[in-house]
Amino acid sequence: MNLVSTFVPIWILTVVGYAACRWGLLGEAGAAVLGRFVFQLAMPAALFLALSRMPLSGFASRPLLAFAMSTAAVVGFGWFGASRLFGREPGERPLWGMAAGYVNSANLGIPIATQVLGDVAFLAQVVLLQVLVVAPVILVALDRHGDPAGRVRMRRIASLPVRNPVILASLLGVACSAAGLRLPATADATLTLLSGAAAPTALVALGASLHRGTPSRDHRAVPAQWAGRGELAVVTALKLVGQPVVAYVAGLALHLPAPQLLAVVVCAGLPTAQNTFIFGQEYGVGEAVTSRAVVLTTTLSLVTLAAAAAVLG
């Protein structure tokens, strides 16, 4: 029952966003404005605080390697393989891979890790891997898509941390952690208030997008219906079955003890992070599949996580 209660606020806030959009409470551009607020302000504040407070020592290398292998396999397959089967444009494929393999390590991962694993030590390493490795790769690819010529320019890549608040906040957070710096009390309190808005606002924006369909700049958008059910089925299978299975096999190959194997599989079985939808909304691509993938994997992941805990716990 405790595991179910972890998911309930997620579902409620998504429904609130859907209802608010249906009743006209958010206006025509409400979902887009909320998404930009999360991407430009709230999410960077949350990432900075989380990473600045996170110790960078004491990594468990083999469990993290097993998780990284599962992430690389699923994101890579979704990005370069499965997305092509459904005719996705090159600019959409990075988000297709992200939807299949980028886990919700924050607002769902923390309470689930606490309840199932007993602590969040390994989850903290997962957060670092995703924020410092996976997200920048996705963002560089999306930034390339935003270039009129579709080219990767070294000057453009080098300036991405300055232009992208998510990457900039992550790098500053790691730098503060490495240097042992702590913010003044007022600055810390201000960023804490701002970061607290990231998850609920993203979920409200997500729910609003489900009612309206994706914004008009997504050329594949359809109004308020579940587009590409076969596509969603593949994304969901990759996220909730493929990634945990690969993590389990990798963990066995690396001879992980039972507690570490459980941690790797549970973290790999977390649903798609709502950041995936926020990235898609910010860059105007893949919003239909990402918004629905977040909702569907969050709904069904309760079953897979409970099964993993029962079998391996």
Secondary structure, DSSP 4 states (H G I P E B T S, - for coil): -HHHHHHHHHHHHHHHHHHHHHTTSS-TTHHHHHHHHIIIIIHHHHHHHHHHTS------HHHHHHHHHHHHHHHHIIIIIIHHHTT--TTTHHHHHHHHH-B-TTTTHHHHIIIIIS--HHHHHHHHHIIIIIHHHHHHHHHHHHSTT----HHHHHTHHHH-HHHHHHHHHHHHHHHT----HHHHHHHHHHHTTHHHHHHHHHHHHHHH-S-TTSTT--TTS---HHHHHHHHHIIIIIHHHHHHHHHHHTT--HHHHHHHHHHHTSPBPTHHHHHHHHHTSSHHHHHHHHHHHHHHHHHHHHHHHHHH-
